[in-house]
Every structure is written in structure tokens, then in C-alpha cells.
Amino acid sequence: MFGLQQTLILGAVLSVLAGCGQEPFVTTSPKEKASGNEQVVSVCYNANSTTREEIYKIANEECEVEGSSLEFFHHDKLFNSCPIFAKSRVSFLCILRPK
């Protein structure tokens, strides 16, 4: 088994790794479908180290329709395709606003 010193070192390493999550990135969208034909963009992120602005920037860049805006659609932390260090997934609809 592990000695006390090894356990403390392992705990410190895991704590550092948990705080240094991955950068947010685009991933697959949830199985729930939008009511219309809107594009759904989903982003995996680490809730402890990612700002809302970073998430919106990445999601907005993925919208295929130029000039569209983001509207919140779905959020989940379990049973998604995100890795353990970026376990949260948020999904947006790309909405083209009439001028």
C-alpha cells in the first residue's frame, strides 16, 4: 500500500491536475433536438477554470450563419462526450435575428 508521504504527494498532484483543466472546445451536441432548424453548437469546458466569455467566443465562432447570435439551449455534466477534466457541456442555438 501507499505510505503517508506517497498519499500526500498523490493528493497534491491530483489537486493540481483538477485545477488545470483543459481549454474549452467544441464537441458533439446533446440528443435533444431544437424545435426548429437552428444549428446547435456545444462546448466542453472546465467549470473551475473557464470564463463565460471564453465559452461564448468559441461557440460563436462555430455558428455557420454569419451574423447569428447565441441562445442558451442545454447544459449537462453527466453522460456527455466531454473528458473528465472538462466535464461540463453547454449547448447553444445559432439564431439569425431579423434586422
RADASUL-V310643 format. One record per pair of residues at least 6 apart in sequence whose C-alpha atoms are under 8 Angstrom apart, sorted by the first residue. I is the first residue (numbers start at 0). J is the second residue. If there is no record, write none. Layout:
((I;J) (I;J))
//
This chain:
((17;84) (18;47) (18;48) (19;48) (20;44) (20;45) (20;47) (20;48) (20;84) (20;85) (21;44) (21;45) (21;84) (21;85) (22;44) (22;45) (22;49) (22;85) (23;42) (23;43) (23;44) (23;45) (23;49) (23;53) (23;54) (23;57) (23;85) (24;42) (24;43) (24;44) (24;57) (25;40) (25;41) (25;42) (25;43) (25;57) (25;58) (26;40) (26;41) (26;42) (26;43) (26;80) (26;81) (27;40) (27;41) (27;80) (28;39) (28;40) (28;41) (28;90) (29;41) (29;73) (29;79) (29;90) (33;39) (33;72) (33;92) (37;92) (37;93) (37;94) (38;62) (38;63) (38;92) (38;93) (38;94) (39;90) (39;91) (39;92) (39;93) (40;58) (40;61) (40;62) (40;90) (40;91) (40;92) (40;93) (41;58) (41;88) (41;89) (41;90) (41;91) (42;54) (42;57) (42;58) (42;88) (42;89) (42;90) (43;81) (43;85) (43;86) (43;87) (43;88) (43;89) (44;54) (44;85) (44;86) (44;87) (44;88) (45;84) (45;85) (45;86) (45;87) (46;85) (46;86) (46;87) (55;69) (58;69) (58;91) (59;68) (59;69) (59;93) (62;93) (64;93) (64;95) (66;95) (66;96) (67;93) (67;94) (67;95) (67;96) (68;93) (68;94) (68;95) (68;96) (69;91) (69;92) (69;93) (69;94) (70;91) (70;92) (70;93) (70;94) (71;89) (71;90) (71;91) (71;92) (72;89) (72;90) (72;91) (72;92) (73;89) (73;90) (73;91) (74;87) (74;88) (74;89) (74;90) (75;87) (75;88) (75;89) (76;86) (76;87) (76;88) (77;86) (77;87) (79;86) (79;88) (81;87) (81;88))
//
